[in-house]
Amino acid sequence: MNVEVLGSDVEWSRSPPKDSKTKLVVVPRPALEPTLEELTYNLPAKTGIYKWMTERDGVTLYIGKAKNLNNRCKSYLTGKDERPRINEMMKRVKWVDYILTPTEQDALNLEAKLINLHQPPYNVALKDDVSFPYIVARTTDDLPRFERIPKKPPLSYRTVGFEYYGPYSAAQEADRILETIEEEYSLRKLAFEAKNGENREESTARYLNEFENCKVRLDKERK
């Protein structure tokens, strides 16, 4: 029997006569990856973060945020951004990925976390996370406490007994988290009772227990 191999774009009406000894085998053509231009121009006109990558599932070169992903990412292809490092990066970019967020603040927060996680080589502003505010737990105090600090000190200058949580995109974000913790765990009230209440030992134990619960929550948020 003769075998004739055809591409997947053949006309299906083409078939051998019933008495023919030729068998048609249709081989599907491999799916083509969309071009970078196609990917970019089809991005949604919505808020979120974008990732320029070397290929699908490849190395992440740059992470950014945008109110309008479509407009922002197209600007990279039109040459409006003339920074040398961006031009150099775009020569390596073959893929763009994105994540939608409900608000611009959410996009800002997610951008900071992903940059800190992936350390893209072409990110400058957020890559060094010591420039962003942190929440620190001062565990060496008799009654440990949380406070916001403007940036994470270099490793050689960090204080023993200080535990760092972050980075956060802005001081307001760190303050909001501290306020939420206070509303849910009432640390200030418990600290007052531990210092001035009738049963200070019991109040101190309650405070320390709630403080540890807060640390667990902060650990979950930064992951």
N, C-alpha and C positions, 0 to 999 in steps of 0.2 A: 504493500500500500504506500502510495506517495503521501508525504506530509508537507503541507504548505503553511508556513508560519506567517501570520498577519498581525499588524499592530492593532491596538484597541480602537483606533479611529476608522476602521474599515466600515464599509456599508454592509449592514447586516443582511441586505437583500442578496448579497453576493454569496452564493452557495453552489457547491458542485452538483452536477446532475445526479439523479438517484442511482444511475448505473455507473457513476464515476468511482474510481478506486482512489481518488485523492481525498484526504481528510484535512479539513481546515482546523487549525489550532490558533485560537486568538490569545495572544499574550498581552496582558495589560501593560500600558506604558507606565513607567515610574512617575509618581506624583512629583511635580516640580515645586521646589520651595519658593514661596513668594519673594519677590525682590525687596530690598530695604525700602525702596520708594513706595511699593505697594503696601507694605506693613505700616509705614509712617502715615501715608495719606488716608489710611483706613482706621487710624486711631480715633477713639471717641472724643468728641468735643466736651469732655467732662473733667472734673478735678481728680487728681491722683498723682502717683509717682511713676516715672519711666526709668527704664534701665537700658542703656546702650551696651550691646554684647558682641563678642567676636563671632558668635554663631548661636543657634538654638541650643540651650543648655550649656553654652560655653562660658568663657570668662566675662564677668561683669566689669566693664571699663569705667562706667560713670552712672551715677544715680542722681536724678533730679526730681523736682516737684513742679506742678503746673496747675493753674486754675483751668486752663484749656489744653489738654494733652495734645490735641491735634495741631493747634496753632504753634505751640511751643516747640514740638519736635520737628515740624516742617521747617522752622526757622534754621535748624541745623543744616538742612539739605540745601537751602537757598543761599547759603553763604553770608547770612546777615550777622552771624557771630564770627568775628574776624580774629578772635584770640588764637595765637599760634598753637597752644596746647589742644584747643578744640579741633582745629584743622588737622592736627596730627592724629588725634583720636579717631576722627571720622574716617580716616583712611583704613582703620582697622575694623570699624563697625560693620557687621553683616546682619545684625538682628536687633530688634527693639521689643521689649516686653513692658507691661504696665500693670498697675494695680489701682483700681478706683477707690476713692475715699469719700466719705460723706461731706467733709468740709476741708477748707484749706488748712486749718489747724491740724486736722488729722493727717493730712498729707505731709505737713512739716514734721510732725512727730514721727511718722513712719519713715520718712527720708532719713532723719537722724539715726534711727535705730538700725536701718538697713546699711547705711554707710559705716556705722560702727561695727556691724556684723561682717560685712563683705570686704571693707577696706578697698574700694575701687581705686585704681592707680591714678585716675584723672580727676578725682575729687580733691579739692584743696581745702575748702572752708570747713567742712564737717569732719574730714578724715581724722584730724587730731582732736580726739574727744576731750582733751584737757581744757579746751576753750569753752566748754558748755557747762551750765550749772549742774550740780549734783545734790543729792540728799545724803547727808552723812549721819550715821548712828554713832554717837559718842558713848561707847560701851564701858569706858573706864570710870565714868561718874558713878556716885552712889546710886543715883537714880538716872540711868542712861536716858538720853534724849536724842531727838532728831532735829536737824537744822539744815537749812539750805546754804550751800557755799557756791561762790561764783564760778569756780573751776576746780577740777581735780588736780591736786599737786603732783609733781613728778614723783616717781617711785621712791627716790632717795630722801624726799622731804615728807613722806606720809607718816602720820602719827600712829604709833601702835595702839590698837584698840578702836580705831576709827574704821567703820565699814561704809563703803561708798555704793550708792545706788544711782544709776543714770547711764548715759547722759540724758538730760532733758533739753528740749528744743529752745526753751526760754525760761526765765525766772518765774514767770507767771504760771507755767505748767507745773513746775516743782512746788510752788506755793499752793496750787490747787490740790495737789496730791496730799500735801501736809494738812490742809484744811479738811479734806475728806477723811483722813486718818483720825483727826481730832474729833470729828463729828461721830464717827463710828466707834471709837475706842475710849474717848473721854480721858486722854492721858493727863491733861492738865488737872482735871478734877481728882484723878487718882493720885497724882503727885502731891497735890495739896493735902489730901487725906493721909498720905504716907508720912508727910512732914509734921502735920498738925493734928491729926485725928487721935481718937482715944486708943484705938488698936493699931498702932503704927506698923507692927510686924506683919499683921494680916494684910493691911493696906499695901505695904511694900511688896508683898508676895503677889497680890493681885496686879499691881502696876507692872512688875517684871514679867508676869505671864502675858499681859496684854501687849507689852512692848515686843515680846518675842513673836506674837501673832502679827503685829505690824510688820516686822522684818520679813516674815514669811510672805505676806502680801506684796511687799515691795519686790521681793525676789521673783515672784510670779509675774509681776508687771514688766520687769525688765527683760524677761524671756520672751 
